[in-house]
Amino acid sequence: MQTLLRATVAVAATWTLTLAQAQTTPTKPTVVIVATGGTIAGAGATSANSATYQAAKVPVEKLIAGIPELNDIATVRGEQVFQIASESFTNEKLLQLGKHVSALVKDPGVNGVVVTHGTDTLEETSFFLNLVVRTDKPIVMVGSMRPGTSMSADGMLNLYNAVVLAGSPSARGKGVLVAMNDDILSGRDASKRVNIKTSAFSSPWGALGMVVEGKAYWFRAPLKRHTMNSEFDIDSLTSLPEVHIVYGSGNMSTELYDAAVKAGAKAIIHAGTGNGSVANYGVDPLKRIRAGGVHIVRSSRVGDGFVIRNSEQPDDKYDWVVAHDLNPQKAKILTALALTRTNNTGELQRMFWEY
């Protein structure tokens, strides 16, 4: 009888210890890596080829398998949505990717999403997702400047850091993030500034933080409207209107504006010099185009441009919009989304102030 009692007590103690361990062992977050191609999935002929290579060659399963340390920080699975170089992204692909990510973050078993992407248009996709996916779960965009076959390839660490962020509770509610070169950037602000350095991405307003050895360190948070607080919703979008960018320069041809209208543009982003300046010989063509119903948005070709309304041009008088601090390619994204909701110039300008 005493032997049976001792055995029962021993079993009970074992179960109590197991339960206590289960309660104190942290559960790893579940992170889904959505792959779209790009340099991070690229391959060069030799390890010396860091700038000449073929993008979008390596499948997501192989990317994940190449970083076994991911298993230490998250339960990871991959989904191959596209396998393309990012300059080939279209509006249709933006919508498809956005709907895919939106469906994933609705899954209560998914803690965060990483999107691998080519760097050429990563900033546009980041801003688009930041505006249309209604979630406070982390969505982290990541790419690389060198293919995985090259010496000092940056893709492995970038992807590792992205998974760290996507699984981190501290990243919730901060909008779409970009993980590149140890920096944490806002998807709204991040921009590719050079094409052959691993430090290619930056923001005019600085990084939000850094990831160092698997831990996120934060210094600031984004204040513009995004994700959960956005009036745009990917689940209600079926198409995007055409918006074209016309690049300003000395002695430019104003026929480019008319070509954009002829091609079906509902708005033209004028990537002007300095403060979104318009040449004196370009004012009348843009006034005529606006009178015909096509919106004019003054942006700046300057990397860290900030366009001031009614400075350089009387925007109120001409019924034009200014892009605030958004570069031309980001202004194009916001304008396209804005036109799915309104055709009123005042409302378009409000959106540029708020987003």
N, C-alpha and C positions, 0 to 999 in steps of 0.2 A: 504493500500500500504506500509506504514511504517512497519507494523507488518510482512508482507511478506519479506521485505528487511532485517529486523532484523533476521528473521529465516534463510534466505539465508546466511547472514554473519556468524551466529552461526554454521551452517552446514559446511561452508568453513573452519572456524577456527578449528572445530573438526577434519576434514580431514587433515588439515595442521599439527595439533598436533600428529595425528596418524601416518602420514608419517614420521614426525621427530623422533618419538619414534622407528619406524621400522628401520630407518636409523642408529640410535644410539645403538639399541639392538644387541649385537653380536650374530651371528648365531653359534649354536653349531656344532662342527665337527661331521661327521659321521664315526664311527669306527665299523669295523666288527671283531667279535671275532671268530676265527677259532679254534675249539676244537679238540684235538687229544687224550685226556685221561690223564693218569698220576696221580700222587699223588694229584694234585690240584683238581682232580675229584674223589678222593678216599674217603673211609669211613672205620672207625674202629669200633670194637665191643663196646668200651666205650670211654668216653672222656679222659681217662688216656692212651689210645693207640695212641702214637704219632709216633712210629716206626714200629708197627705191624698193618697192615690194608690191605684192598683190594684196589688196584689202579683202576682207570677208571670205576667208578660206577655211578657218578653223571652227568647227561646230561647238556649241555651248557645252556639251558634255565633256569635250576635251579640255576646254578652258577650266572647267570646274575640277576635273581630274588632275590638272597640272598644279593645283594649289591645295594639297591635302590639309593644310592648316585651317582651311575654311570649316572643316568638321569640328574644330575646337571652339568655334564661336557661334555657329548656327547650324540648323538643319536646312540644307540648301538643295534646291532642285532647279533645273534649267528648262526653259521653253524657248525654242527657236522660232521667232515670229518672222523675221526677215534675215537674209544673208546678202547685204548690199553695202556698197560704199555710200556714205551718208549724203554726198552731193546728189544722189539719185532719189532722195526722199521727195515725195509729192504730198499734196493735200490729202489725197486718198490714203496714203500710208500713215500720215499723221493721225487721221481719224481712226484708222484700224488699230494703230498702236495705243492710242488713248483709250479706246473701248476695251482693249485687252487688259491694260493696266487697271482700269476702273473695275472690271470684273474681278480681278485678283484681290484688290484691296477690300472688296466687299466680303471676301471669305474670312470668317472669324478665325480660321486657323492660320492665316498669313499675317505675320507681323510687319513685314516691309517688302518692298520691291526694288530691285536693282535693274536698270536698263543699260546694257552695253550698247555703245553707239559710236559711229564714226565721228571724228572731231570736227569735220568741216561744217556740219549743220547741227552739232550737238546743242549749241546755244539756242537755236530756234525751237528745237523739240523740247528742251528743258522749259523754256518760257511757255510754250503751248500747254504742256502737261501741268505746269504750275497754275495755269488759268482755268483748266477745264476738268480736272479730276477732283471730285468732292471727297476728300479724306483728310484725316490728320495723321495717318500712318506715313512713315518715311518712304519717299520715292527718291531714289538716288541714281543720277545719271553718271556714267563713267565711260571713259575711253582711254586711249593711249596714243602717244606720239611716235612710238616705235613698235614695230611688230614683235611678237614674242620670240622670233628667231634671231633677233639682233642682240649684239652685246649691249649690256645695260638697259635691257628692255624694261619699260615702266608699267606695262599692263598688269602684271601679276600683283604688284603692291597696290596699284590703283584699285583693282577689283577687290582685293582683300579689304582695303579701307572702306570701299563702298558697302560691302556686306556688313562690316562693323557698324557703319552708320544706319543701314537699313534695319538692323536688329536692335538698335539702341533706343530705349525709351526717351533719352534726351533729345533725339532728333524729331520726335513727334511734334506736329503743329508748326513746323518751320518752313513748310512749303517744299517744293521740289528742290533737291540739293544736287550739287555737282562735286564729285570727289576726284580731284586731279592733283598730282604732285604734292600729296600730303595735305593740301588745302581743302577746306569745306567752303564752297561758294554757293551763293543763292542762284537758283536757276533763272531768276529774273535778271540778274546783273551779269552773270558769267559770260565772258566773251573770249573767243580765240584771237590772240593778239600777234602770234608769230607761228610759222608753220613748221619749224624744224627744231624746236627746243621742247624739252619736257615741261618747262615752265610756261607753256603756251597760253594757259587760261588764267584770267584775272578778272577782277571787278573794279570799276572806277571808285567804288566805295569800300573796297577792302574785303578780305575773306571774313566769313562768319566764325571760322575756327580752324582747327587742325586735327588730324588723326595721327597719333604717335604711338607706335607699338600696340595697336589694337584698342586704343582708348581715344574717345572724342573729347577735345577741349574746345569750349565755346567762348567767344569774346563779344559777340553781338548777335542780334536777331533781326530778321526782316520785318519791316513795318507796313509795306504796301500790301494791298489785298491779294489773297491767293487761296487756292484749294477750297477749304471749307467755307471761306468768306467770299468766294467769287460768285458773280451773277451768271457765269457761264457754266454749262454742264455738258460734258462729253456725251452723256447718254441721250441727250435730245438733239444732237447734231448729226446731220446726214451729209452735209456738204459745206464747203467754204467758198465765198466769193473770190474772184480774181483780184489780187492787189499786186501792182507792179512797182518796182523801185527804179527811179531814173537818177543816175549819178551825176552830180553837179561838178563842173570843172570850168576852167577858163575856155572861152571860145566854144562852148558846147552847142550842140544842135538842138533846137527846140522841137524839131520834128520827132524826137524820141518820145516826147509827151503824147503827141498825136498817135504814134505807133502803139503806145500802151493802151490808149482808148480804143483804137481799132482792134486790138487783140482781146478786148473784152474787159479791161480793168474797170472795176467799180470805184477804185481809189488809186491814187498815185502817191507813193512816198518819194518826196523830193529830197534826196541825200545831198543837201547843200553844203557849200563851204562854210566854215566858221559857225556862226549862229543860224545855221540853216538858210543861209543867204540865197537869194534868187537874183540872177543877173537882170539888169534893167530891161534887156530885150526878151527876157523870159516871163516877165510879169503878165503882159497882156495874153499870151497863149494860155497861161495857167488860169487867169480870170475867165477866159472864154471856156475852157474845159470845165471849170467849176460851174459856170452858168448852164452848162449842158448836163449837169447832174452828177458828175464824177468828183469825188472828194479829193482835196489836196491836203497832204500832211507834210509839214516841213520838219525834216529831221536833219542831222548833221553827219557829214562823212568823217568828222574828227572822232578819233577813237573814244575819247571821254567827253563827247559833246553834250551841251545842255542848251536846248533851244528855248529862248524866252519869248513868250507870246507878245505880239505887237511891237517887237523890237526888230529892226531891219525891214519888216513889212507890216502893214496894218491888217493883221489877221482878222480882226473883228469886221472891218470894212469888206474884206474880200471873202469872208465866210470860209476861211481856211482853219486848219487844225495844226497845233504844234505837238511834237512827239515828246516833249519834256526831256528826260535824260536817256530815253530809249534809242539805241542805234537803229539804223534803217531796217535791218533784218528783223529785229524784235518789234519795231513799229509796224512792220508788215503783218506779223502774227496778230498783234492786238487789233489792228484795223480790220483784218478779215473777220475776227471773232466779233468785234463790235458791230459790224455791218450785218451780222446774223440777227441782231436784236433791234437795231435802230438805223435810221438814215438821217437823224437830226445832228447837225454839226455840234451843237452845244452838248449833247449827250456823248458824242465821240470825244470831245475835249475833256469832259468830266472823267471818262474812263482812263484817259492818259494821265490825268492828275492822280487818280486813285490806284492804278495798277502799275 
